[in-house]
């Protein structure tokens, strides 16, 4: 009975959190981020200000309510590689899947231009998104370092993570920029596909088949490699 009560309690917390976030986003879209107070959000959601802060540490966290999911997306793409699939091919596949489905994970969803417009008008949100980008890069760097069994001073995981995430960010930024300028998605999408193909081709030529020979989750064993090298000597 206790576990059932705990399950209901957790579900109620998730629902309350989501309801507060949805109401906040509606207000931000209607009035702009800086023109909405936490007190107004709490009043509209019929909760106290303290309750809002119990779920969200800052007002910016209300806007970026899916930040933890967004930050973990890149490591999940890495871990979800198919047999023989390189890290670049995995991200190419995932990016085009998001493009086909207009999924939010790369900012290619319907309404991404509205989201970007709100961010551009609020310096604190610009800083928040920059912080999230840094956290995403850190998360992918750590995941790559684990997959490669890289030494602490090996810059390869950081370089690869930066190249991949900057590539997807620049592609998305250009598409959203054109939307904000009033261009229709129907004319943006073909160009975006062509640009993305060229961008990932460039990554392939630079990063190549990194991790292509290793199944997701499998790591090199440096000690075993040392043993092999000694036996060859």
C-alpha positions as CSV (number, residue, x, y, z in Angstrom):
1,X,0.0,0.0,0.0
2,X,2.9,2.3,0.8
3,X,4.5,1.9,-2.6
4,X,1.1,2.6,-4.3
5,X,0.7,5.8,-2.2
6,X,4.3,6.8,-3.1
7,X,3.5,6.2,-6.8
8,X,0.4,8.3,-6.7
9,X,2.3,11.1,-4.9
10,X,5.1,11.1,-7.4
11,X,2.6,11.2,-10.3
12,X,0.8,14.1,-8.7
13,X,4.1,15.9,-8.3
14,X,5.0,15.3,-12.0
15,X,1.5,16.6,-13.1
16,X,1.8,19.7,-10.9
17,X,5.2,20.4,-12.2
18,X,4.1,20.1,-15.8
19,X,1.0,22.2,-15.2
20,X,3.1,25.0,-13.8
21,X,5.6,24.8,-16.7
22,X,2.8,24.8,-19.3
23,X,1.1,27.8,-17.7
24,X,4.4,29.7,-17.5
25,X,5.2,29.0,-21.1
26,X,1.7,30.2,-22.2
27,X,2.3,33.5,-20.2
28,X,5.8,33.9,-21.7
29,X,4.5,33.5,-25.2
30,X,1.7,35.9,-24.7
31,X,3.6,38.6,-22.8
32,X,7.4,38.0,-23.2
33,X,9.7,36.5,-20.6
34,X,10.7,39.7,-18.8
35,X,7.1,40.9,-18.5
36,X,5.9,37.9,-16.5
37,X,6.6,37.5,-12.8
38,X,6.8,34.2,-10.8
39,X,4.0,35.6,-8.7
40,X,1.8,35.9,-11.8
41,X,2.6,32.3,-12.8
42,X,1.8,31.1,-9.3
43,X,-1.5,33.0,-9.2
44,X,-2.5,31.6,-12.6
45,X,-1.6,28.1,-11.7
46,X,-3.4,28.4,-8.3
47,X,-0.3,27.6,-6.3
48,X,1.9,29.5,-4.0
49,X,5.2,31.2,-5.1
50,X,7.0,28.8,-2.7
51,X,5.4,25.8,-4.6
52,X,6.7,27.1,-7.9
53,X,10.2,27.4,-6.5
54,X,9.9,23.9,-5.0
55,X,9.8,22.6,-8.5
56,X,11.9,25.2,-10.3
57,X,15.0,26.8,-8.9
58,X,14.8,29.9,-11.1
59,X,12.4,31.7,-13.4
60,X,14.7,30.7,-16.3
61,X,14.2,27.0,-15.3
62,X,10.5,27.4,-15.8
63,X,11.2,28.3,-19.4
64,X,13.7,25.5,-19.9
65,X,11.7,22.9,-18.0
66,X,13.0,20.0,-20.2
67,X,16.6,21.0,-19.8
68,X,17.7,17.7,-18.1
69,X,16.1,15.7,-20.9
70,X,17.7,17.9,-23.6
71,X,21.2,17.6,-22.0
72,X,21.0,13.8,-21.9
73,X,19.9,13.5,-25.6
74,X,23.4,13.6,-27.1
75,X,24.8,10.9,-24.8
76,X,21.7,8.8,-25.7
77,X,22.4,9.2,-29.4
78,X,26.0,8.0,-28.8
79,X,24.9,5.1,-26.7
80,X,22.2,4.1,-29.2
81,X,24.6,3.6,-32.1
82,X,23.9,0.6,-34.3
83,X,26.4,-2.2,-35.0
84,X,29.4,-0.7,-36.9
85,X,27.8,2.8,-36.8
86,X,30.2,5.7,-36.3
87,X,29.5,8.5,-33.9
88,X,29.0,11.0,-36.8
89,X,26.7,8.6,-38.7
90,X,24.6,8.2,-35.5
91,X,24.2,11.9,-35.1
92,X,23.4,12.3,-38.9
93,X,20.7,9.7,-38.6
94,X,19.3,11.3,-35.5
95,X,19.3,14.8,-36.9
96,X,17.5,13.8,-40.0
97,X,15.0,11.8,-38.0
98,X,14.2,14.9,-36.0
99,X,13.9,16.9,-39.2
100,X,11.5,14.3,-40.7
101,X,9.3,14.4,-37.6
102,X,9.8,18.0,-36.7
103,X,10.9,16.9,-33.2
104,X,12.0,19.5,-30.7
105,X,15.3,17.9,-29.7
106,X,17.2,19.9,-32.4
107,X,14.9,22.9,-32.3
108,X,13.3,21.9,-35.6
109,X,9.7,21.7,-34.2
110,X,6.8,23.9,-35.2
111,X,7.0,27.0,-33.0
112,X,10.8,26.9,-32.6
113,X,10.9,30.4,-34.1
114,X,8.5,31.7,-31.4
115,X,10.7,30.0,-28.8
116,X,13.8,31.6,-30.3
117,X,12.1,35.0,-30.4
118,X,11.3,34.9,-26.7
119,X,14.9,33.9,-25.9
120,X,16.4,36.7,-28.1
121,X,14.4,39.3,-26.2
122,X,15.6,38.2,-22.7
123,X,19.3,38.4,-21.9
124,X,18.9,36.0,-18.9
125,X,17.4,33.3,-21.3
126,X,20.3,33.8,-23.8
127,X,22.6,33.1,-20.8
128,X,20.5,30.1,-19.8
129,X,20.6,28.6,-23.3
130,X,24.4,29.1,-23.4
131,X,24.7,27.3,-20.1
132,X,22.6,24.4,-21.4
133,X,24.8,24.2,-24.5
134,X,27.9,24.0,-22.3
135,X,26.3,21.3,-20.2
136,X,25.3,19.3,-23.3
137,X,28.9,19.5,-24.5
138,X,30.2,18.4,-21.2
139,X,27.8,15.5,-21.1
140,X,28.7,14.3,-24.6
141,X,32.4,14.7,-23.8
142,X,32.1,12.5,-20.7
143,X,30.2,9.9,-22.7
144,X,32.7,9.9,-25.5
145,X,35.6,9.6,-23.0
146,X,33.9,6.5,-21.5
147,X,33.4,4.9,-24.9
148,X,37.0,5.6,-26.0
149,X,38.5,4.8,-22.6
150,X,40.3,8.1,-23.1
151,X,43.0,9.4,-20.7
152,X,42.2,12.4,-18.7
153,X,44.4,14.6,-20.8
154,X,43.1,13.4,-24.1
155,X,41.3,16.2,-25.9
156,X,39.7,14.0,-28.5
157,X,36.3,13.6,-26.7
158,X,36.0,17.3,-26.2
159,X,37.0,18.1,-29.8
160,X,34.5,15.6,-31.2
161,X,31.7,16.7,-28.9
162,X,32.3,20.4,-29.8
163,X,32.4,19.7,-33.6
164,X,29.2,17.6,-33.6
165,X,27.1,19.8,-31.3
166,X,28.2,23.1,-33.0
167,X,27.3,21.6,-36.3
168,X,23.8,20.8,-35.3
169,X,23.4,24.1,-33.5
170,X,24.5,26.1,-36.5
171,X,22.2,24.2,-38.8
172,X,19.2,24.8,-36.5
173,X,20.2,28.5,-35.9
174,X,20.1,29.2,-39.7
175,X,16.8,27.5,-40.1
176,X,15.2,29.4,-37.2
177,X,16.8,32.7,-38.4
178,X,15.1,32.3,-41.8
179,X,11.8,31.5,-40.1
180,X,12.1,34.6,-37.9
181,X,12.6,36.6,-41.1
182,X,9.3,35.4,-42.4
183,X,10.3,32.6,-44.7
184,X,8.1,29.5,-44.9
185,X,9.2,26.1,-43.7
186,X,8.5,24.6,-47.2
187,X,11.3,26.7,-48.7
188,X,13.6,26.3,-45.7
189,X,13.5,22.5,-45.4
190,X,15.1,21.5,-48.8
191,X,18.0,23.9,-48.2
192,X,18.4,22.6,-44.6
193,X,18.6,19.0,-45.8
194,X,21.3,19.9,-48.3
195,X,23.2,21.9,-45.8
196,X,23.0,19.2,-43.3
197,X,24.2,16.6,-45.7
198,X,27.3,18.7,-46.6
199,X,27.9,19.5,-42.9
200,X,27.9,15.8,-41.8
201,X,30.0,14.9,-44.9
202,X,32.6,17.4,-43.5
203,X,32.4,15.8,-40.1
204,X,32.8,12.4,-41.6
205,X,35.9,13.5,-43.5
206,X,37.4,15.0,-40.3
207,X,36.2,12.5,-37.6
208,X,35.8,9.6,-39.9
209,X,34.8,6.2,-38.5
210,X,35.4,7.0,-34.8
211,X,33.8,4.3,-32.7
212,X,32.4,2.6,-35.9
213,X,34.1,-0.7,-35.0
214,X,32.8,-0.7,-31.4
215,X,29.2,-1.5,-30.4
216,X,27.5,1.0,-28.2
217,X,28.4,0.6,-24.6
218,X,31.6,-1.5,-25.3
219,X,34.8,0.2,-24.3
220,X,38.4,-0.5,-25.2
221,X,40.5,-2.2,-22.5
222,X,43.8,-0.3,-22.3
223,X,45.3,-3.1,-20.2
224,X,44.4,-5.8,-22.7
225,X,45.9,-3.7,-25.5
226,X,49.1,-3.3,-23.5
227,X,49.2,-7.0,-23.0
228,X,48.8,-7.6,-26.8
229,X,51.5,-5.1,-27.5
230,X,53.9,-6.9,-25.1
231,X,53.1,-10.3,-26.6
232,X,53.9,-8.9,-30.1
233,X,57.3,-7.6,-28.9
